[in-house]
Amino acid sequence: MIETAFHSDELPVVDRFEWWRDLTARTLTPTVITSEHEDDFRAGLRLLDLGATQASVLSYPSLRSRRTPALVRRSDPELYHLFLTLRGGQTISQGGRDASVGAGDLLLYDSSHPTDAQVFPEDGGAVEGIIVNMSRAAFPLPAAKVDRLLATSLPGGSGMGMLLSQFLIHLAAEAAAMRPQDAVRLGTVVLDLVTAFLAQHLDAADTVPPERRQQALMVAIHSFVERNLGDPELSPASVAAAHHISVRYLYRLYQGQGTTIADGIRRSRLRRIHRDLADPRLDGRSISSIAARWGFPEPTSFSRAFKTLYGITPRDHRDTTRLPGRSPCVECQRPCTACQQPREHVQHDVLGYRPR
């Protein structure tokens, strides 16, 4: 696991608010926090250890957080913070700029300038979000350029913003299944996506190191493939066209990962079919219709490909998963004995490309 979870419910009511101030000072940045909920402060934080990059999943009530000039002078970890709002809203002032964000928006700020932020729920519930902490010194883009985006609302619903947001949400959801040895790789992917996202808004793509642009492109390609697995027209040519690259360059990218685009599409389709065949809710659908739904219209070639990957026929896999006493598969979370590499399935989906 790469996740450590904290929740105020584990403490006496009178200790919760002080605990939250101490926890966020240690895991994020020291600030002065006030809240109308200090008497019974209910909050939670899941810390994801990604090596040099850290991410936290937060849930808390309305509050005000101020990083004063005195706190900046006393201790500055020199971090960039990128906050993805999942629920609720936030206003922030930093460096002479003011921004307001809501669910789905991204917000960049740092630890090196005084900050005044207020967060508020929109439906009477908690504010929820994911925050990524990155070293200013190690960030690939020039600080003078990145600082132009501080306290600026950045859209997370389209383009690179949507890709970054979806990756962070998926990472938060799957963190419990990740292994410690995956942490650095995951942190690198997050940093690459953040770099590409901010460079796009700065019109500074040329300043991004080539290897980071390439890894961000691989995540974008993988996301496109996963969204279009049911399209019978999905092919190396359509993938290349959607990303404005040549088919030859697409093959070269996958070659660097030790596989091919065609093999990647085939394996992803088979994983979806494997999952659906294990789902009792789909018992009314024939095996051939499930296969066709995921891009295998020809039953014979599908059965052969499925058995080659899983070592069992589609029919036997479906029947086996209905037997009592089978433990849940990591991939499909249903009884399964056919999945030969469940950990690998999860890692591929979250990483966005095959680990080297």
N, C-alpha and C positions, 0 to 999 in steps of 0.2 A: 504493500500500500504506500501511496505517496501523500495520503491525506491524514490530517489531524483535526478532529472536530471538538469544538467547545460550545457549550450552551449554558445560558444563565439559569435554566431550570434546575441545574445540578447544585445550585447554591441557595442559601437562605435569602429571602427577599431583600433584607436590609443590606446585603453585601453585593447585590447584582450590579448596581450602577458603577460603583468603584472598581469592581472586577472588570467591567467593560472598558473603562478608561485605561486601566493598566494593560489589559490585553491588546487593545488597539495601539497603545504607545509602543508596545514591544514588537508587534507583528506588522504594523503599518508605519505611522509616524506620530511622535508626541504632539498632541493638540489639547486645547482647552474645550471640553465638551460640557454642554448644558442641555437639559431636556425636561419637559413637563412631566415625563414619566419616571423621574428619578426614584420615586417611592417604590415602584415595582417595574423595574426595567427588564423587559424580556427580549433577549437578543441571542443570536447564534453566529458562529464564524467557523468556516471550514478552511483550513490552511492547506494549500497544495504546494508541496515542495518540488520545484522544477529546476533545481540546481541554482544557477545564478539568477534566474527569473523566478519570482514568486507570484502566486495567484491566491486570492481569497474569495470565498463565497460568503456574502454577508446578508443578514436579516436583522432589522432593528426598527424601533419606533422613531417618530419624529425627534429631531435633535438639531442643535447648532454646534458646529465644530470650527474652532478658530486656531490657526497656526500663527501665533503672534511673532512680531520681529524678535522679541526676546528669546522665544523658543528656537527660532531659526539660528540666532547667534549662538545659543547654547549647544545645539546639536543639529547638524545637518547631514543625514545619510546620503544626500545628493541622489535622490531617486525621482524618476518620472512615475506618475500614477495614471493609469488609463482605466476609467470606470465605465462599465457597461450597466446601465440601469435596466433592470428586469421588471420592476414594479415600483410605483411611486414616482416622485420627482425630486429635483435638487436645483438649488440656485447656488452660484459660487462667484466670488470676486477674487481675482488674483492679477497682479501686475497691471492694474489699471483697466482691466477688462471684466465684464460681467457676462454670465451665461446662465440660461435656464434649460434644463434637460428633463425629458420624460422617458417613459418606457421605450426601449429600443434605441435610445441615443447613446453615443459614446462621448466621454468627456476626458480631456487631458489636463492634468495639473502637475505640479512638482513640489518637492519638499524644501526647495531653496528660496522660495518667495513667500511672504505672508499670505495667508488664505483665510477667507471667511465663507463658510458654506452652511447652508441650511437644507435639511432633507425632510420630506413630508410625504406621508401616504396619501393616495388619492381616493381610497375607498375605506378608510378607517382601519386598514390592516397594517402590515409591516412594509417597510421599504426593503427591497431586495436588489442585489446587484453582485457583479463580479468585478474585482479590482486586480489589475496586473501591476506589479512593482518591478521597475527596470532601472538599472544603474545608468545615470546620466553619462558617466565617463565611458562606459562600454557600449552605449547606444550607437548604432552605425551611422546615423545622420548627424550633421553638424548641429551643435546645441543652439547656435544663434538662429538657425532656421526653425528647429523644432519649437523653440520658445515662442515663436509667432502663433502657435496653435494653443498655447496655454489658456485655460478658461474660455474655450471655444466649444460650442455644441457641434458634434460631428455625427453625421447620419450613419446609423447602423443597419439600415433596411435595404441597401442596394450595393451592388459592386463589391469592392474589397471590404467595405464595412459589414455587409451581410455575411460574407465568408468568414471574417474574423469573429463576428458575433456568434455565428453558428458553431464555429470551432470551440470557442470558450464555453458555450452552453453544453456542447457534447462532452468536452473535457470534464466539466464540473459533474455531469451526470455519470460519467464512467470512471471517475477517479478511484473509487473503491476497488476497481478491477485492475488498476495499473500496478506494475511492479516497480520497486525502487530503481532498478537498472534502466527503466524507461524514462526516468525523470529528466535527465539532461537533454535527451532527444526531444521530448515534449516541450521543454523550455525553449529549445532552439526554434522549433516550429512556431511557437507563440511569438517569439521575438521577430522572426522573419515576417510573419503576417502583420504584426504591428508596424514594422518598418515599411513594408510595402504600402500599407494603408495610409500612414502619415506622409510618405513620399508622394503619394497620389494627390493629397491635399496641398502639398507644398510645391507641386510640379517639380519635384527633385528626384525623379526616378534614376537619373544618371549618377547620383551620389550613392545609390544603394550598391553594395558589393555584388558582383555577378552571382556568386553562389547563393546569396540570400534571395535574389530575384528568382533564381531557378527553383529554389525550394518552395517559395510562395506560389510560383506557377504550378508546381506539382500538386500542391494542396488544392488549388483552384480547379485543376483538371480532374482530380479525384472526386471533388464535390460535384462537378458537372456530370461525370459518369454515373455517380450514385443516384443523382436526380433523374437520370434519363435511361435507366436500365430497362424499363418496359418499352422503350421506343425501338421498334424493329429496324429503324434507320440508323441507330447508333453504330458508329464505325470509327476507325482511326481518322478517316477523312473528315467526318462531321465534328469530331472532337478537336482536330487541328484547326478547322475553319472557325469554330466557336471561340478559339483563343488566339486567332490571328497569327498562327505559326504554320510552318510547313509540316507535312506528314513525316518527312525525313527527320526534322528536328524533334518531333514528338517521339519517334522511335528511339532517337538518341537519348532523350530524357529517361525513358523507361529502361533503356539498356544500362544506364547508370545505376538503376535500382535493381538490376539483375533479373529483369522480366521484360515482357512486351505489353503493349497497350491491349492487344487482342486477348492475351492471357489474363490481364487484369479485368477486362470486361467480362470474360467467361467466368472467372472465379467469383466475381461479385454477383453475377446472375445466379450462379449455382448456390451461393450462400443464402440468397433471398429465397430460393426454392426450398432449400434444406430447412430453413426456418419455418416457412409456410406449411410444409408437409408435417412438421411436428406440432402444428397448432390445431387442437381439436375443434376450434371454432370454424375451421375450413374443411371439415370432414365431408361436407356436402359438395365440394368441388372436386372434380377429377384431377388426377395427377397431370394429365396432358394439358388441362386448362390452366393449372397453376404454372406449369413450365412455359406455356405460351405467354402467360401474363408477364413473365420476366425474360422474354426474348428468345425462347427455345420453341419454335412452332413445330419442329420435326421431332416426333417422339423417339425414334430410334437413336438419332444422334444425341439427343438429350440424355437418354438412359445410359448410353455409353460414357458420356462425359461425366455424369453424376457418379457412376460406379468407379471411374478412374480416379476421381478426386477423393471420394469417401470410402471406397472399398465395400460398398453395399448398394443394392439396387434401390431406386426410389420407393418401390412398393414395400420392400423389407424395412427400409428406414421408417416409413410411416407406420407400419405394423408394430415395429419394435418400440417406438415411442409411446404406444398405447398400453404396453405391459406395465403392471404395477411395480413399484419399488425402484424405478429408474431415477437416478439423480439428475437434477436440472443441468442442462448444457449451459456453459458460460455464454455461448453465442445467442441461443434462442430462449434461454431461461425456461425450457420445458424438458420433460424427460427425453434423454437422448444418449445413445451409445455409439452413434456413427461418426460424430464429429472428432476428427483425428487431431486437430490443432486448434482447440477453442481459444486459447490465449492469443494465438496469432490473429484470429479473426478480429478480436476486439482491438488489438493494437493497430492493425491495418486501417480499420474504420476511423480511429481517432487520430492516428498520425497523418493520414491522408496519402501515404505512400508506403511502399514496402520498406521496412527497416533494413539497413545494410548489416 
